[in-house]
Amino acid sequence: MILKYFLAEGVVCQHQLFVAAAQDNPDDILQELPSPILDDVAIHKPTEQSRLPSEPQDSLDAMKIAWRYQNLPKVQSTLASSTRFGHYYDVSKTMEPEIRQAAKCHRFYLPEHLSQSSTTHSPMLPSYSSLLKSLQEVIHKEGFEITVPASMSRNILRVGVHSLGSALWGDDLSCYDNPRHRHALTTFLYGLRALLRSSLSVAVVTLPSHLVQDRALMGSITRLCDNAIALESFKGSERETNPLYKDYHGLLHVQQVPHLNCLASQLPDHKDLAFKLKRKQFSIEKLHLPPDLSETVSRVSRSELVGAAVAASACGSGASGTKHLDF
């Protein structure tokens, strides 16, 4: 879903796309892009209820549940900002072909490039080498290199790589605890970073991290990225039936934030984030725990206090009782 949002934003902004995949055909991925919402309906504005002339102002401002929380600031769950960045999309609809075909897209489908893979000795897999070579040709042909004179009209190249590191790419990271091609993926990421730094390009790479057995290798892959997030789904886990997470479909973990040209990166204000897939949108919100769901009263009753006092007075005389504090 994140990759589809990234590619859809490129189509709306008239950027060129480069889509690479090993399982799904890039044409199928492009046909499933969400439809953009081009009006002002999707702008998050505070809803204001119309006040009747006969209603006093005090009755509107008063809290109905707990009056002592009236002066506390209201909690905003959605990650909204004062300025609008990007566009909004309706995931219940797919993008119209006229809008999608207006953007220039370059495709890399691995089964079509297997015969063209190089047989020379390289620390990378043939599939990764072929992908880097194809991307380099597109960058050079379309003039996205930084060395190209600025007089040429250029835009941004958006690179989307789907499910990199899976067995379909010929990598065995997800198959063994000690894979034979241990450094193939990290070598590819070094080459990809070199291409992106020397061109007007940006890339989003999805990786099935739950299949990678080596946590140290996963940490190296994360550090090679400028920004890394992980989506943890509740599907099939104990949290799916946990009432604390009933309003969400999973958690979003921010594992790496950009720190380009600075000594220390700026940490996000809120680290506890959750996502949920609504009928028309993919929403990321701050994770808030609901009120206490325990069925028993947390306050100590008067009878328990009396029993505790009797036990405290009789503990020196060796009396016994039925309360927890009795001896």
C-alpha positions, 0 to 999 in steps of 0.5 A, spaced: 500 500 500 505 504 501 508 503 494 502 504 491 501 511 494 508 513 492 507 511 485 500 514 485 503 521 487 508 520 482 503 520 477 499 526 479 505 530 480 507 528 473 514 524 475 517 519 471 516 512 474 520 506 474 517 500 477 521 493 478 518 487 480 519 479 480 512 476 482 507 481 480 507 484 473 509 492 473 503 493 469 498 490 474 501 494 480 500 500 476 493 498 474 491 497 482 494 505 483 488 508 488 484 514 485 486 521 486 481 526 490 482 532 486 477 536 490 478 540 497 473 535 500 479 531 503 482 536 506 482 535 514 478 541 517 475 542 524 468 540 524 464 546 527 457 544 529 451 550 528 449 553 534 442 554 536 441 561 538 437 559 544 443 555 546 447 558 552 455 558 550 456 555 557 452 549 555 456 547 549 463 548 552 461 544 558 463 536 558 458 531 559 462 526 562 467 529 566 467 536 568 474 536 571 477 534 564 474 540 561 480 545 561 485 539 558 487 540 551 484 535 546 487 529 543 488 529 536 489 522 533 490 523 526 497 526 523 494 532 520 498 538 519 497 546 518 499 545 511 497 540 505 503 536 503 501 531 497 494 529 495 489 524 497 487 518 494 481 513 494 483 506 495 476 503 494 477 506 486 483 505 481 486 510 478 483 512 471 487 509 465 487 516 462 491 519 468 495 513 469 497 513 461 499 520 462 505 519 466 511 516 463 513 509 466 519 504 465 518 497 467 522 492 469 519 485 470 525 480 472 522 474 468 523 478 462 530 479 464 533 473 466 536 471 459 539 478 459 543 477 466 550 477 466 554 471 467 561 475 469 563 474 477 560 479 481 558 479 489 551 481 486 546 476 484 545 476 476 537 479 478 540 485 482 546 486 477 540 486 471 536 491 475 541 496 477 544 496 469 536 497 467 536 503 472 542 506 470 540 506 462 534 509 464 537 515 468 542 516 463 537 516 457 532 520 460 537 525 462 536 525 470 544 525 471 546 531 475 552 532 470 547 534 465 546 541 464 541 545 468 538 548 461 534 541 460 527 541 463 528 535 468 523 532 473 524 527 478 524 519 477 520 515 482 523 508 483 519 503 486 522 496 487 517 491 490 518 485 495 526 485 494 530 480 497 525 475 496 526 468 493 523 470 487 529 474 486 534 468 487 536 471 494 536 466 499 535 470 505 528 468 507 530 461 506 536 459 511 539 462 517 546 462 514 544 464 507 549 463 501 548 470 498 549 474 505 552 480 502 548 480 495 542 485 498 547 489 501 551 490 495 545 492 491 543 497 496 550 500 496 549 501 488 542 503 488 544 509 493 550 511 488 545 511 483 540 515 487 545 520 489 548 522 482 541 523 479 535 526 480 531 520 483 528 517 489 526 510 491 522 506 495 523 499 496 519 494 500 522 488 503 519 482 507 523 483 513 519 478 517 522 472 513 529 474 514 532 470 519 538 474 521 537 480 525 544 483 524 543 483 517 536 486 517 540 492 521 545 493 516 539 493 511 536 498 515 542 503 516 543 503 508 536 506 508 535 514 509 528 512 511 526 506 514 519 504 516 516 497 518 508 495 518 506 490 523 500 487 521 495 484 527 492 479 522 493 472 525 497 474 531 494 475 539 493 482 538 488 481 533 483 479 538 486 484 543 481 489 545 486 494 546 487 494 538 480 493 536 480 500 532 487 498 528 489 493 523 497 494 525 502 498 528 507 502 524 514 502 527 519 508 525 526 505 525 530 510 521 529 517 519 533 521 514 540 524 517 543 527 511 548 533 512 547 533 519 550 530 525 544 528 529 537 526 526 530 529 528 526 524 532 519 524 531 514 527 536 510 520 536 513 513 536 507 509 537 503 509 531 498 505 528 495 504 521 488 502 519 485 501 512 478 504 512 473 503 506 476 509 502 483 511 505 489 508 509 490 512 515 496 512 520 494 515 527 497 516 534 496 510 538 492 511 544 490 506 549 482 506 551 480 507 558 480 501 563 477 495 561 477 491 567 470 489 570 473 489 577 473 496 581 480 498 582 478 502 589 478 499 595 471 498 598 469 499 606 469 492 608 476 491 605 479 497 609 475 494 616 478 487 615 485 490 613 485 494 620 482 488 624 488 484 621 493 489 623 491 490 630 491 483 631 497 481 628 501 481 634 496 477 638 497 471 633 490 472 630 488 469 624 483 471 618 480 471 611 483 477 608 490 478 604 493 482 610 491 477 615 496 473 619 
